Amino acid sequence: MFNKILIIRQSSIGDIILTTPLVRCVRQAYPNAQIDFLTNQEFTDLVRHNPHISNVITYDKKTGFAGLYALKKQLMAEKYNWIIDLHNSLRSRFLRLFSKIISDVKEISVYEKPYMARKLLINFKKDIYPKPYKKVLLKYFDALSDANAGQNIQYDKSGTEVFFGEENTKKINDLLENNTQIITICPAASAFTKQWLPEYFATLIKKLFEYYNPDNQNKHQNNIKIILLGGKADISVCENIKKMVDNQLNNQYSTDLIILAGKCNLLDSAALLARSNVIITNDTGMMHLAEAQKKPVLAIFGSTVEAFGFYPFLEKSNIVEEDLACRPCSQSGENACPKGHFKCMKDILPEKIYEIAIKMML
């Protein structure tokens, strides 16, 4: 009965990665079905190699409503039996509008976003989220509970996954020595209040290099490289951090601190994270990409909180945050601290992150 299934999640990096357990479990329930995944063009790589997906359908936001309308006609012509909308945005609602009438869709499952709970927590600091807090990857499964097609589909506890190709592995292997231990740091974020201070990152990196200096009498001397990872927009942040580190250490470790921001696409980044020993990151998509490679994350949280559901889920990952009455100030971050003090990040000192990072490397 359900032999053609469409899953919709158009953005962003973390949200799409968190759908991958559901994709896998739907495939387990319907091994012979055509399972298509719709996402925005810039995020195609996240699902392009996924073996549980039959076809990836992309939408280019630059095409506007004309492109969206053409996409709707394309989807209606496919005659899907089951549409799973994990985005529930204006665009995705338009795409599924009248689908039961026009193309005889039998089931439509929709992820209901907790708008009211989020608004109460951000604006009035009133927490009505169910306890214990549920990760978003599990909330996606709740969307299936009312569907005949999805009632028996349960999370398999195998985590998230992002697949990459041999070309991505080769690119990273060509850049890094095989016997090198790697700490990957993602120092940027989409908003100011989600970004730990660049000078704190510089101090952290300085302390890590000093710890692994062969002249020190520690028992865990290794050849170590520290990678600064991000997109093209993050290059200046990474260059600023490297400049501070080089100045503090007189360029002693200049060749061991490598900027790959802007040089790696999403799948290159996945391959790099798979090679890394520990990933230190803000609340970003790279945090989710690292856990999709089953790698331990040391996540620094400022304006965002666990209730939203986007926390790391691996037991070997760690979260550092300050318990402040003003948190959260937003879900996606702000361009400036609404209170003016930015204590949620300033009070997380480099020494604390350093101590946790060293323990995670042992």
VEXTORTI-60573 format. One record per residue (C-alpha): residue number from 1; x, y, z; chain. Coordinates in Angstrom, 1 decimal, always signed. Each point is the difference from the previous one (the first is absolute). Layout:
BEGIN
k = NUM, c1 = X, c2 = Y, c3 = Z, c = A
...
END
This chain:
BEGIN
k = 1, c1 = +0.0, c2 = +0.0, c3 = +0.0, c = A
k = 2, c1 = +2.8, c2 = +2.5, c3 = +0.9, c = A
k = 3, c1 = +2.4, c2 = -0.5, c3 = -2.8, c = A
k = 4, c1 = +0.8, c2 = +3.7, c3 = -0.7, c = A
k = 5, c1 = +1.0, c2 = +2.2, c3 = +2.9, c = A
k = 6, c1 = +1.1, c2 = +3.6, c3 = +0.0, c = A
k = 7, c1 = +1.9, c2 = +1.5, c3 = +3.0, c = A
k = 8, c1 = +0.4, c2 = +3.8, c3 = +0.2, c = A
k = 9, c1 = +2.6, c2 = +1.9, c3 = +1.9, c = A
k = 10, c1 = +1.3, c2 = +3.0, c3 = -1.8, c = A
k = 11, c1 = +2.5, c2 = +1.5, c3 = +2.5, c = A
k = 12, c1 = +2.3, c2 = +0.3, c3 = +1.8, c = A
k = 13, c1 = +3.1, c2 = -2.2, c3 = +0.6, c = A
k = 14, c1 = -0.8, c2 = -1.2, c3 = +3.5, c = A
k = 15, c1 = -3.7, c2 = -0.4, c3 = -0.7, c = A
k = 16, c1 = +0.6, c2 = -2.1, c3 = -3.1, c = A
k = 17, c1 = +2.6, c2 = -2.2, c3 = +1.8, c = A
k = 18, c1 = -2.4, c2 = -0.6, c3 = +2.8, c = A
k = 19, c1 = -2.5, c2 = -1.5, c3 = -2.5, c = A
k = 20, c1 = +2.3, c2 = -2.8, c3 = -1.0, c = A
k = 21, c1 = -1.0, c2 = -2.4, c3 = +2.7, c = A
k = 22, c1 = -3.6, c2 = +0.3, c3 = -1.1, c = A
k = 23, c1 = +1.0, c2 = -0.5, c3 = -3.7, c = A
k = 24, c1 = +1.8, c2 = -3.2, c3 = +1.0, c = A
k = 25, c1 = -2.8, c2 = -1.3, c3 = +2.1, c = A
k = 26, c1 = -2.6, c2 = +0.7, c3 = -2.7, c = A
k = 27, c1 = +2.2, c2 = -1.9, c3 = -2.4, c = A
k = 28, c1 = +0.2, c2 = -2.9, c3 = +2.4, c = A
k = 29, c1 = -3.8, c2 = -0.1, c3 = +0.2, c = A
k = 30, c1 = -0.4, c2 = +0.4, c3 = -3.8, c = A
k = 31, c1 = +3.1, c2 = -1.7, c3 = -1.6, c = A
k = 32, c1 = -1.5, c2 = +0.0, c3 = -3.5, c = A
k = 33, c1 = -1.5, c2 = +3.4, c3 = -0.1, c = A
k = 34, c1 = +1.1, c2 = +3.0, c3 = -2.0, c = A
k = 35, c1 = +1.1, c2 = +2.5, c3 = +2.7, c = A
k = 36, c1 = +0.8, c2 = +3.5, c3 = -1.3, c = A
k = 37, c1 = +1.4, c2 = +2.9, c3 = +2.0, c = A
k = 38, c1 = -0.7, c2 = +3.6, c3 = -0.7, c = A
k = 39, c1 = +2.4, c2 = +2.7, c3 = +1.2, c = A
k = 40, c1 = +1.5, c2 = +3.3, c3 = -1.0, c = A
k = 41, c1 = +2.7, c2 = -0.1, c3 = -2.7, c = A
k = 42, c1 = +2.8, c2 = +1.2, c3 = +2.3, c = A
k = 43, c1 = -0.5, c2 = -3.0, c3 = +2.4, c = A
k = 44, c1 = -0.2, c2 = -2.8, c3 = -2.6, c = A
k = 45, c1 = +3.3, c2 = -1.4, c3 = +0.9, c = A
k = 46, c1 = -1.3, c2 = -1.0, c3 = +3.5, c = A
k = 47, c1 = -2.2, c2 = -2.6, c3 = -1.5, c = A
k = 48, c1 = +1.5, c2 = -0.6, c3 = -3.5, c = A
k = 49, c1 = +1.8, c2 = -3.3, c3 = +1.0, c = A
k = 50, c1 = -2.6, c2 = -1.2, c3 = +2.5, c = A
k = 51, c1 = -0.7, c2 = -3.6, c3 = -1.0, c = A
k = 52, c1 = -3.5, c2 = +0.1, c3 = +1.5, c = A
k = 53, c1 = -1.2, c2 = +2.7, c3 = -2.4, c = A
k = 54, c1 = -1.1, c2 = -0.8, c3 = -3.5, c = A
k = 55, c1 = +0.1, c2 = +3.6, c3 = -1.5, c = A
k = 56, c1 = +1.0, c2 = +3.4, c3 = +1.3, c = A
k = 57, c1 = -2.3, c2 = +2.8, c3 = -1.2, c = A
k = 58, c1 = +1.4, c2 = +3.5, c3 = +0.3, c = A
k = 59, c1 = -1.6, c2 = +3.5, c3 = +0.2, c = A
k = 60, c1 = +2.0, c2 = +3.1, c3 = -0.9, c = A
k = 61, c1 = -1.2, c2 = +2.9, c3 = +2.1, c = A
k = 62, c1 = +1.2, c2 = +2.4, c3 = -2.7, c = A
k = 63, c1 = -2.8, c2 = -1.2, c3 = -2.3, c = A
k = 64, c1 = -2.6, c2 = +1.5, c3 = +2.3, c = A
k = 65, c1 = -3.7, c2 = -0.8, c3 = -0.2, c = A
k = 66, c1 = +0.3, c2 = -1.1, c3 = -3.7, c = A
k = 67, c1 = +2.5, c2 = -2.7, c3 = +0.9, c = A
k = 68, c1 = -2.1, c2 = -1.0, c3 = +3.0, c = A
k = 69, c1 = -3.1, c2 = -0.3, c3 = -2.1, c = A
k = 70, c1 = +1.9, c2 = -2.1, c3 = -2.6, c = A
k = 71, c1 = +1.2, c2 = -2.2, c3 = +2.8, c = A
k = 72, c1 = -3.5, c2 = -0.5, c3 = +1.3, c = A
k = 73, c1 = -1.2, c2 = -1.2, c3 = -3.5, c = A
k = 74, c1 = +3.0, c2 = -2.4, c3 = -0.1, c = A
k = 75, c1 = -0.9, c2 = -1.4, c3 = +3.4, c = A
k = 76, c1 = -3.6, c2 = -0.4, c3 = -0.8, c = A
k = 77, c1 = +0.8, c2 = -1.9, c3 = -3.1, c = A
k = 78, c1 = +2.0, c2 = -2.5, c3 = +2.0, c = A
k = 79, c1 = -3.1, c2 = -1.3, c3 = +1.7, c = A
k = 80, c1 = +1.6, c2 = -0.6, c3 = +3.4, c = A
k = 81, c1 = -1.9, c2 = -2.2, c3 = +2.4, c = A
k = 82, c1 = +1.5, c2 = +1.6, c3 = +3.1, c = A
k = 83, c1 = +1.3, c2 = +3.5, c3 = +0.6, c = A
k = 84, c1 = +2.1, c2 = +0.6, c3 = +3.2, c = A
k = 85, c1 = +0.5, c2 = +3.7, c3 = +0.5, c = A
k = 86, c1 = +2.7, c2 = +0.5, c3 = +2.6, c = A
k = 87, c1 = +0.3, c2 = +3.7, c3 = -0.7, c = A
k = 88, c1 = -3.5, c2 = +1.3, c3 = +0.2, c = A
k = 89, c1 = +0.8, c2 = +3.4, c3 = -1.5, c = A
k = 90, c1 = -2.0, c2 = +2.2, c3 = -2.3, c = A
k = 91, c1 = +1.8, c2 = -1.5, c3 = -3.0, c = A
k = 92, c1 = -0.5, c2 = -3.6, c3 = +1.1, c = A
k = 93, c1 = -3.7, c2 = +0.6, c3 = +0.8, c = A
k = 94, c1 = -0.4, c2 = +1.4, c3 = -3.5, c = A
k = 95, c1 = +1.7, c2 = -3.0, c3 = -1.5, c = A
k = 96, c1 = -2.4, c2 = -2.4, c3 = +1.8, c = A
k = 97, c1 = -3.1, c2 = +2.1, c3 = -0.4, c = A
k = 98, c1 = -2.9, c2 = -1.9, c3 = -1.6, c = A
k = 99, c1 = +2.3, c2 = -3.0, c3 = -0.6, c = A
k = 100, c1 = -2.6, c2 = -2.4, c3 = +1.3, c = A
k = 101, c1 = -2.5, c2 = +1.3, c3 = -2.5, c = A
k = 102, c1 = +2.3, c2 = +0.6, c3 = -3.0, c = A
k = 103, c1 = +2.3, c2 = -3.0, c3 = +0.2, c = A
k = 104, c1 = -1.8, c2 = -2.4, c3 = +2.3, c = A
k = 105, c1 = +2.5, c2 = +0.1, c3 = +2.8, c = A
k = 106, c1 = -1.2, c2 = -2.4, c3 = +2.7, c = A
k = 107, c1 = +2.0, c2 = +1.2, c3 = +3.0, c = A
k = 108, c1 = +1.5, c2 = +3.4, c3 = +0.9, c = A
k = 109, c1 = +2.2, c2 = +0.1, c3 = +3.2, c = A
k = 110, c1 = +1.0, c2 = +3.4, c3 = +1.3, c = A
k = 111, c1 = +2.6, c2 = +1.0, c3 = +2.6, c = A
k = 112, c1 = -1.7, c2 = +2.4, c3 = +2.4, c = A
k = 113, c1 = +2.4, c2 = +2.7, c3 = +1.2, c = A
k = 114, c1 = -0.4, c2 = +1.1, c3 = +3.6, c = A
k = 115, c1 = -0.6, c2 = +3.6, c3 = -0.8, c = A
k = 116, c1 = -1.8, c2 = +0.9, c3 = +3.3, c = A
k = 117, c1 = +2.4, c2 = -1.8, c3 = +2.3, c = A
k = 118, c1 = +2.9, c2 = +1.6, c3 = -1.8, c = A
k = 119, c1 = -1.6, c2 = +3.5, c3 = +0.2, c = A
k = 120, c1 = -0.8, c2 = -0.4, c3 = +3.7, c = A
k = 121, c1 = +3.6, c2 = -1.1, c3 = +0.8, c = A
k = 122, c1 = +1.7, c2 = +2.7, c3 = -2.0, c = A
k = 123, c1 = -2.2, c2 = +2.9, c3 = +0.9, c = A
k = 124, c1 = -1.2, c2 = -0.8, c3 = +3.5, c = A
k = 125, c1 = +2.4, c2 = -2.7, c3 = +1.2, c = A
k = 126, c1 = -2.9, c2 = -2.3, c3 = +0.6, c = A
k = 127, c1 = +1.0, c2 = -3.6, c3 = -0.8, c = A
k = 128, c1 = -3.0, c2 = -2.2, c3 = -1.0, c = A
k = 129, c1 = +2.1, c2 = -2.4, c3 = -2.1, c = A
k = 130, c1 = -0.7, c2 = -3.6, c3 = +1.0, c = A
k = 131, c1 = +2.6, c2 = -1.5, c3 = +2.3, c = A
k = 132, c1 = +2.4, c2 = -1.6, c3 = -0.6, c = A
k = 133, c1 = +0.8, c2 = +2.1, c3 = -3.0, c = A
k = 134, c1 = -0.3, c2 = -1.9, c3 = -3.3, c = A
k = 135, c1 = +2.6, c2 = +0.3, c3 = -2.7, c = A
k = 136, c1 = -1.3, c2 = +1.3, c3 = -3.4, c = A
k = 137, c1 = +1.0, c2 = -3.2, c3 = -1.7, c = A
k = 138, c1 = -2.5, c2 = -1.8, c3 = +2.3, c = A
k = 139, c1 = -2.7, c2 = +2.7, c3 = -0.5, c = A
k = 140, c1 = +0.1, c2 = -0.7, c3 = -3.8, c = A
k = 141, c1 = -1.2, c2 = -3.5, c3 = +0.8, c = A
k = 142, c1 = -3.0, c2 = +1.4, c3 = +1.8, c = A
k = 143, c1 = -1.1, c2 = +1.3, c3 = -3.4, c = A
k = 144, c1 = -0.6, c2 = -3.6, c3 = -1.0, c = A
k = 145, c1 = -2.0, c2 = -1.1, c3 = +2.9, c = A
k = 146, c1 = -3.4, c2 = +0.9, c3 = -1.4, c = A
k = 147, c1 = +0.6, c2 = -1.5, c3 = -3.4, c = A
k = 148, c1 = -1.0, c2 = -3.5, c3 = -0.9, c = A
k = 149, c1 = +3.2, c2 = -0.3, c3 = -1.9, c = A
k = 150, c1 = +2.2, c2 = +1.0, c3 = +2.9, c = A
k = 151, c1 = -1.6, c2 = -1.2, c3 = +3.2, c = A
k = 152, c1 = +2.5, c2 = -2.8, c3 = +0.5, c = A
k = 153, c1 = +3.1, c2 = +1.9, c3 = -1.1, c = A
k = 154, c1 = +2.2, c2 = +0.6, c3 = +3.0, c = A
k = 155, c1 = +3.5, c2 = +1.5, c3 = +0.4, c = A
k = 156, c1 = +2.7, c2 = -2.7, c3 = -0.2, c = A
k = 157, c1 = +2.5, c2 = +1.8, c3 = +2.2, c = A
k = 158, c1 = +2.6, c2 = +0.0, c3 = -2.7, c = A
k = 159, c1 = +0.5, c2 = +3.8, c3 = -0.1, c = A
k = 160, c1 = +0.3, c2 = +2.4, c3 = -2.9, c = A
k = 161, c1 = +2.0, c2 = -0.7, c3 = -3.2, c = A
k = 162, c1 = +1.5, c2 = +2.0, c3 = -2.8, c = A
k = 163, c1 = +1.8, c2 = -1.9, c3 = -2.8, c = A
k = 164, c1 = +2.8, c2 = +1.3, c3 = -2.1, c = A
k = 165, c1 = +2.0, c2 = -1.3, c3 = -3.0, c = A
k = 166, c1 = +3.5, c2 = -1.3, c3 = -0.5, c = A
k = 167, c1 = +1.0, c2 = +3.3, c3 = -1.6, c = A
k = 168, c1 = -0.7, c2 = +1.8, c3 = +3.3, c = A
k = 169, c1 = +2.0, c2 = -2.5, c3 = +2.0, c = A
k = 170, c1 = +2.9, c2 = +0.4, c3 = -2.4, c = A
k = 171, c1 = -0.1, c2 = +3.8, c3 = +0.2, c = A
k = 172, c1 = +0.3, c2 = -0.1, c3 = +3.7, c = A
k = 173, c1 = +2.6, c2 = -2.7, c3 = +0.1, c = A
k = 174, c1 = +2.1, c2 = +2.0, c3 = -2.5, c = A
k = 175, c1 = -0.1, c2 = +3.0, c3 = +2.4, c = A
k = 176, c1 = +0.8, c2 = -1.9, c3 = +3.2, c = A
k = 177, c1 = +2.6, c2 = -2.4, c3 = +1.2, c = A
k = 178, c1 = -1.3, c2 = -3.5, c3 = +0.9, c = A
k = 179, c1 = +1.6, c2 = -0.1, c3 = +3.5, c = A
k = 180, c1 = -1.3, c2 = +3.4, c3 = +1.0, c = A
k = 181, c1 = -2.5, c2 = +0.5, c3 = +2.8, c = A
k = 182, c1 = -2.5, c2 = +2.7, c3 = -1.1, c = A
k = 183, c1 = -2.0, c2 = +2.4, c3 = +2.0, c = A
k = 184, c1 = -2.5, c2 = +1.8, c3 = -2.2, c = A
k = 185, c1 = -1.3, c2 = +3.3, c3 = +1.2, c = A
k = 186, c1 = -3.1, c2 = +1.7, c3 = -1.5, c = A
k = 187, c1 = +0.3, c2 = +3.5, c3 = +1.5, c = A
k = 188, c1 = -2.7, c2 = +1.9, c3 = -2.0, c = A
k = 189, c1 = -3.8, c2 = -0.1, c3 = +0.2, c = A
k = 190, c1 = -3.0, c2 = +1.4, c3 = -1.9, c = A
k = 191, c1 = -0.6, c2 = +2.6, c3 = +2.7, c = A
k = 192, c1 = +2.2, c2 = +2.0, c3 = +2.5, c = A
k = 193, c1 = -1.6, c2 = -1.4, c3 = +3.1, c = A
k = 194, c1 = +0.7, c2 = -3.6, c3 = -1.1, c = A
k = 195, c1 = +3.7, c2 = +0.7, c3 = -0.4, c = A
k = 196, c1 = +2.6, c2 = -0.5, c3 = +2.7, c = A
k = 197, c1 = +2.5, c2 = +2.9, c3 = +0.1, c = A
k = 198, c1 = +2.8, c2 = -0.2, c3 = -2.6, c = A
k = 199, c1 = +2.6, c2 = +1.0, c3 = +2.6, c = A
k = 200, c1 = -1.2, c2 = -2.9, c3 = +2.2, c = A
k = 201, c1 = +0.5, c2 = -2.4, c3 = -2.9, c = A
k = 202, c1 = +3.5, c2 = +1.4, c3 = -0.5, c = A
k = 203, c1 = +0.9, c2 = -0.5, c3 = +3.7, c = A
k = 204, c1 = -1.5, c2 = -3.6, c3 = -0.2, c = A
k = 205, c1 = +2.1, c2 = -0.8, c3 = -3.0, c = A
k = 206, c1 = +3.2, c2 = +1.4, c3 = +1.6, c = A
k = 207, c1 = -0.6, c2 = -2.2, c3 = +3.1, c = A
k = 208, c1 = -0.6, c2 = -3.1, c3 = -2.1, c = A
k = 209, c1 = +3.2, c2 = +0.5, c3 = -2.0, c = A
k = 210, c1 = +2.0, c2 = +0.6, c3 = +3.3, c = A
k = 211, c1 = -1.5, c2 = -3.2, c3 = +1.4, c = A
k = 212, c1 = +1.2, c2 = -2.0, c3 = -3.0, c = A
k = 213, c1 = +3.4, c2 = +1.6, c3 = -0.2, c = A
k = 214, c1 = +2.6, c2 = -2.8, c3 = +0.2, c = A
k = 215, c1 = +2.0, c2 = +2.1, c3 = +2.5, c = A
k = 216, c1 = -2.9, c2 = -0.4, c3 = +2.5, c = A
k = 217, c1 = +0.1, c2 = -2.9, c3 = +2.4, c = A
k = 218, c1 = -3.5, c2 = -1.3, c3 = -0.7, c = A
k = 219, c1 = -0.7, c2 = -3.7, c3 = -0.8, c = A
k = 220, c1 = -2.0, c2 = +0.7, c3 = -3.1, c = A
k = 221, c1 = +2.4, c2 = +1.5, c3 = -2.5, c = A
k = 222, c1 = -1.4, c2 = -0.3, c3 = -3.5, c = A
k = 223, c1 = +0.4, c2 = +1.5, c3 = -3.4, c = A
k = 224, c1 = -3.0, c2 = +2.4, c3 = +0.0, c = A
k = 225, c1 = -1.6, c2 = +2.2, c3 = -2.6, c = A
k = 226, c1 = -2.8, c2 = +2.5, c3 = +0.8, c = A
k = 227, c1 = -2.3, c2 = +0.8, c3 = -2.9, c = A
k = 228, c1 = -2.2, c2 = +3.0, c3 = -0.2, c = A
k = 229, c1 = -3.1, c2 = -1.0, c3 = -2.0, c = A
k = 230, c1 = -2.9, c2 = +2.0, c3 = -1.3, c = A
k = 231, c1 = -1.5, c2 = +1.5, c3 = -3.2, c = A
k = 232, c1 = +1.2, c2 = +2.8, c3 = -2.1, c = A
k = 233, c1 = -1.7, c2 = +2.6, c3 = +2.2, c = A
k = 234, c1 = +2.1, c2 = -1.3, c3 = +3.0, c = A
k = 235, c1 = +3.4, c2 = +0.5, c3 = -1.6, c = A
k = 236, c1 = +0.6, c2 = +3.4, c3 = +1.7, c = A
k = 237, c1 = -0.9, c2 = -1.4, c3 = +3.4, c = A
k = 238, c1 = +2.5, c2 = -2.9, c3 = -0.4, c = A
k = 239, c1 = +2.7, c2 = +2.3, c3 = -1.4, c = A
k = 240, c1 = -0.4, c2 = +2.3, c3 = +3.0, c = A
k = 241, c1 = +0.3, c2 = -2.9, c3 = +2.4, c = A
k = 242, c1 = +3.1, c2 = -1.4, c3 = -1.7, c = A
k = 243, c1 = +1.6, c2 = +3.4, c3 = +0.0, c = A
k = 244, c1 = -0.6, c2 = +0.3, c3 = +3.8, c = A
k = 245, c1 = +1.5, c2 = -3.5, c3 = +0.6, c = A
k = 246, c1 = +3.0, c2 = +0.7, c3 = -2.2, c = A
k = 247, c1 = +0.7, c2 = +3.2, c3 = +1.9, c = A
k = 248, c1 = -0.3, c2 = -1.7, c3 = +3.3, c = A
k = 249, c1 = +2.2, c2 = -2.9, c3 = -0.9, c = A
k = 250, c1 = +2.4, c2 = +1.9, c3 = -2.3, c = A
k = 251, c1 = -1.1, c2 = -2.1, c3 = -3.0, c = A
k = 252, c1 = +1.4, c2 = -3.2, c3 = +1.7, c = A
k = 253, c1 = -3.0, c2 = -2.0, c3 = -1.1, c = A
k = 254, c1 = -1.0, c2 = +1.9, c3 = -3.0, c = A
k = 255, c1 = +0.1, c2 = -3.1, c3 = -2.3, c = A
k = 256, c1 = -2.0, c2 = -2.1, c3 = +2.5, c = A
k = 257, c1 = -2.9, c2 = +2.4, c3 = +0.1, c = A
k = 258, c1 = -1.7, c2 = -0.4, c3 = -3.4, c = A
k = 259, c1 = -2.9, c2 = +2.1, c3 = -1.3, c = A
k = 260, c1 = -2.3, c2 = -2.1, c3 = -2.2, c = A
k = 261, c1 = -3.0, c2 = +2.4, c3 = +0.3, c = A
k = 262, c1 = -1.3, c2 = +0.7, c3 = -3.5, c = A
k = 263, c1 = +2.1, c2 = -2.9, c3 = -1.5, c = A
k = 264, c1 = -2.3, c2 = -2.9, c3 = +0.9, c = A
k = 265, c1 = -3.5, c2 = -0.6, c3 = -1.3, c = A
k = 266, c1 = -2.5, c2 = -1.8, c3 = +2.3, c = A
k = 267, c1 = +1.3, c2 = -3.5, c3 = -1.0, c = A
k = 268, c1 = +3.6, c2 = +1.0, c3 = +0.3, c = A
k = 269, c1 = -0.8, c2 = +1.3, c3 = +3.5, c = A
k = 270, c1 = -1.7, c2 = -3.3, c3 = +0.8, c = A
k = 271, c1 = +3.1, c2 = -1.9, c3 = -1.0, c = A
k = 272, c1 = +2.2, c2 = +2.3, c3 = +2.1, c = A
k = 273, c1 = -2.3, c2 = -0.4, c3 = +3.0, c = A
k = 274, c1 = +0.2, c2 = -3.8, c3 = -0.5, c = A
k = 275, c1 = +3.8, c2 = +0.3, c3 = +0.3, c = A
k = 276, c1 = -0.1, c2 = +2.3, c3 = +3.1, c = A
k = 277, c1 = +0.5, c2 = -1.2, c3 = +3.5, c = A
k = 278, c1 = -2.1, c2 = +2.8, c3 = +1.6, c = A
k = 279, c1 = -2.1, c2 = +2.8, c3 = -1.4, c = A
k = 280, c1 = -0.4, c2 = +3.2, c3 = +1.9, c = A
k = 281, c1 = -2.8, c2 = +2.1, c3 = -1.3, c = A
k = 282, c1 = -2.7, c2 = +2.5, c3 = +0.7, c = A
k = 283, c1 = -3.7, c2 = -0.9, c3 = -0.5, c = A
k = 284, c1 = +0.3, c2 = -0.4, c3 = -3.8, c = A
k = 285, c1 = -0.7, c2 = -2.5, c3 = -2.8, c = A
k = 286, c1 = +3.6, c2 = -1.2, c3 = +0.4, c = A
k = 287, c1 = -0.9, c2 = -1.4, c3 = +3.4, c = A
k = 288, c1 = -2.7, c2 = -2.2, c3 = -1.6, c = A
k = 289, c1 = +2.3, c2 = -0.9, c3 = -2.9, c = A
k = 290, c1 = +2.6, c2 = -1.2, c3 = +2.5, c = A
k = 291, c1 = -2.4, c2 = -2.2, c3 = +1.9, c = A
k = 292, c1 = -1.2, c2 = -1.5, c3 = -3.2, c = A
k = 293, c1 = +3.6, c2 = -1.3, c3 = -0.3, c = A
k = 294, c1 = -0.4, c2 = -1.4, c3 = +3.5, c = A
k = 295, c1 = +2.7, c2 = +2.4, c3 = +1.2, c = A
k = 296, c1 = +0.1, c2 = +1.6, c3 = +3.5, c = A
k = 297, c1 = -1.0, c2 = +3.7, c3 = +0.1, c = A
k = 298, c1 = +0.8, c2 = +2.6, c3 = +2.6, c = A
k = 299, c1 = -2.8, c2 = +2.4, c3 = -0.6, c = A
k = 300, c1 = -0.1, c2 = +3.6, c3 = +1.4, c = A
k = 301, c1 = -3.5, c2 = +1.4, c3 = +0.4, c = A
k = 302, c1 = -0.8, c2 = +3.6, c3 = +0.5, c = A
k = 303, c1 = -3.4, c2 = +1.4, c3 = -0.8, c = A
k = 304, c1 = -1.6, c2 = -3.4, c3 = -0.7, c = A
k = 305, c1 = -1.1, c2 = -2.7, c3 = +2.4, c = A
k = 306, c1 = -0.8, c2 = -3.7, c3 = +0.2, c = A
k = 307, c1 = -3.7, c2 = +0.4, c3 = -0.1, c = A
k = 308, c1 = +0.1, c2 = +0.9, c3 = -3.7, c = A
k = 309, c1 = +1.2, c2 = -3.6, c3 = -0.7, c = A
k = 310, c1 = +3.2, c2 = +0.7, c3 = -2.0, c = A
k = 311, c1 = +2.5, c2 = -1.2, c3 = +2.6, c = A
k = 312, c1 = +2.6, c2 = -2.6, c3 = -0.7, c = A
k = 313, c1 = -1.3, c2 = -3.5, c3 = +0.6, c = A
k = 314, c1 = +3.1, c2 = -2.2, c3 = +0.2, c = A
k = 315, c1 = +1.0, c2 = -1.1, c3 = +3.4, c = A
k = 316, c1 = +3.6, c2 = +0.8, c3 = -0.7, c = A
k = 317, c1 = -0.8, c2 = +3.6, c3 = -0.9, c = A
k = 318, c1 = +0.1, c2 = +2.9, c3 = +2.5, c = A
k = 319, c1 = -1.9, c2 = +3.2, c3 = +0.4, c = A
k = 320, c1 = +1.2, c2 = +3.2, c3 = +1.7, c = A
k = 321, c1 = -2.4, c2 = +2.7, c3 = +0.9, c = A
k = 322, c1 = -0.8, c2 = +2.6, c3 = +2.7, c = A
k = 323, c1 = -3.2, c2 = -0.2, c3 = +2.0, c = A
k = 324, c1 = -1.3, c2 = +3.6, c3 = -0.4, c = A
k = 325, c1 = -3.5, c2 = +1.3, c3 = +0.5, c = A
k = 326, c1 = +0.1, c2 = +1.8, c3 = -3.4, c = A
k = 327, c1 = +0.5, c2 = -3.2, c3 = -2.0, c = A
k = 328, c1 = -1.3, c2 = -0.7, c3 = -2.5, c = A
k = 329, c1 = -0.3, c2 = +3.4, c3 = -1.8, c = A
k = 330, c1 = -0.8, c2 = -1.6, c3 = -3.3, c = A
k = 331, c1 = +0.0, c2 = -3.3, c3 = -1.8, c = A
k = 332, c1 = +2.2, c2 = +1.0, c3 = -2.9, c = A
k = 333, c1 = +2.2, c2 = +2.5, c3 = +1.7, c = A
k = 334, c1 = +0.2, c2 = +3.8, c3 = -0.1, c = A
k = 335, c1 = +2.4, c2 = +2.5, c3 = -1.5, c = A
k = 336, c1 = +0.6, c2 = +1.5, c3 = +3.4, c = A
k = 337, c1 = -0.6, c2 = -1.0, c3 = +3.6, c = A
k = 338, c1 = -3.4, c2 = +1.5, c3 = +1.0, c = A
k = 339, c1 = +1.2, c2 = +0.6, c3 = +3.5, c = A
k = 340, c1 = +3.3, c2 = +1.5, c3 = -1.1, c = A
k = 341, c1 = +2.2, c2 = -2.2, c3 = +2.2, c = A
k = 342, c1 = +0.4, c2 = -3.2, c3 = -2.1, c = A
k = 343, c1 = +0.7, c2 = -1.9, c3 = +3.2, c = A
k = 344, c1 = -1.3, c2 = -3.3, c3 = -1.6, c = A
k = 345, c1 = +3.2, c2 = -0.1, c3 = -2.0, c = A
k = 346, c1 = +2.4, c2 = +2.3, c3 = +1.9, c = A
k = 347, c1 = -0.4, c2 = -2.1, c3 = +3.2, c = A
k = 348, c1 = +1.1, c2 = -3.2, c3 = -1.7, c = A
k = 349, c1 = +3.8, c2 = +0.4, c3 = +0.4, c = A
k = 350, c1 = +2.6, c2 = -1.7, c3 = -2.3, c = A
k = 351, c1 = +1.4, c2 = -2.0, c3 = +3.0, c = A
k = 352, c1 = -3.3, c2 = -1.8, c3 = +0.4, c = A
k = 353, c1 = -0.2, c2 = -1.0, c3 = -3.7, c = A
k = 354, c1 = +3.7, c2 = -1.0, c3 = +0.1, c = A
k = 355, c1 = -0.4, c2 = -2.3, c3 = +2.9, c = A
k = 356, c1 = -2.9, c2 = -1.8, c3 = -1.6, c = A
k = 357, c1 = +1.7, c2 = -0.2, c3 = -3.4, c = A
k = 358, c1 = +3.1, c2 = -1.6, c3 = +1.5, c = A
k = 359, c1 = -2.1, c2 = -2.7, c3 = +1.8, c = A
k = 360, c1 = -1.9, c2 = -0.7, c3 = -3.3, c = A
k = 361, c1 = +3.3, c2 = -0.5, c3 = -1.8, c = A
k = 362, c1 = +1.4, c2 = -2.5, c3 = +2.5, c = A
END
